[in-house]
Amino acid sequence: MIASATTPRAGRSAGQIALIVFGSLAGLVALVLLAGGGVLLWAHETKRDADGYYATGAEGLATSTYAFVSDGLDSARTGPIGSSAVAGSAPSA
């Protein structure tokens, strides 16, 4: 029998542990981004209509009055210079 000299294995340094943790977290982030990209690619390829738009199903609306009413309608739009303007309104002086 041949005796071999074995030396006890030294522990990992703090730098090596930090690199393992960082590499593991980077790999996990990469997997999440890859999965998200796969979901977006699936939606892009399968959830568009013939004209290339994403759409939801049609839903009929009905009311017993002459108009629909909403408390939360915001029709303000940003103008070309950054001013707030409502479509169809006259510019302020």
N, C-alpha and C positions, 0 to 999 in steps of 0.2 A: 504494500500500500504506500502510495506517495502522499506525503503530508504537504498540504498547500498552506501557504501563509495567507490567511485572509485578514484583511483589515476591516475594522468596523466601519460601516457606512456613515459618513458625516451627514448631519441634518441639512436641510435646505436653508439658505440664507433668507433674510427678510426681503431682499430684492427679488429673489427667485419666486418667493411666494406671492409678492405683489404682481409680478409678471404673469403668473398662472391665473391669479384672480382677474387681472385686467384682460387677459386673453379670453378667459371664459365669459366675462361680461360682453366683450366685443363680439364673440361668437354668438351669444344669445341675442344681442341687438341685430346682428346680421340675419339670423333666422327669422326674427319678427319682421324685419323689413322685407325679406324674401317672401314670407307668407302674405304680407300686405300687398306686395306687388302682384303676387299670384291672384289674389282676390280681385284687385283692380283690373288685371288683364282678363280675368273671367267675365267681369261685369262689362268691360269694353267690348268683348267679342259676342256676348250672348244677350245683353239687356238693352240693345238699341233697336229702334224701329227702322223701317226701310229707308228713311231719310237720314239716319245717323244720329238721331236725337234720343236721349234717355227720357223716358216718359213713365208716368204711373197710369193706372187704369182710370177710365172716365167715371165720374160720379155725378149723378143727377141731383140737382138742388131744387127745392120747392119752398114756397112761402104762401101763407094765407093773406098776406098784404101785398101792396103794390111794389115793394122794393125789399132788397136784402139790407140789413143794417149790421154794421160792425163797429165796435168801440175801439178797435186797435189797428186802424189803417194808417200807415205812414206813406204818403206819396211824395215826400221830398226827395229830390235828386241833387247830386252835386254837379254844378256847372263846369264848363271847360277851364275856368280860372280858379276853381275851388270854392266859388260862392254857392250858397244854398239857394236853389231855385226850384219852383214847382213847375212841372211841365205845363205849358200853355199860359203862364202868367207873364205879365209885363215886367221887364227888368226894373229894379229900383234905382232911383236917381241918387 
